[in-house]
């Protein structure tokens, strides 16, 4: 047991001061963006079956092939959105790290 007069050891740093600590993990960013986009498109697909968000479904149907009303169309749109979001997230994460290192 430590007495009150003895100096305490400093607490370990919670944040690393390593230069790489502020890099963005492109795969993790891609997965999070892909998951978010898939959930959004899936929600639009489900809502469009009830007459809500039909304009959004039509807009996204121009981008994601097979995104139509019905369960199969919702699954197709969701898969396309997950893939699109993942690739976009990986590219943005990679570019962020590249630009960050150059400055």
Secondary structure, DSSP 8 states (H G I E B T S, - for coil): ---TTS-------SS---GGGG---HHHHHHHHHHHHHHHHHHHHHHHTTTSSHHHHHHHHHHSTT--SSHHHHHHHHHHHHHHHHHHHHHHHHHHHHHHHH-
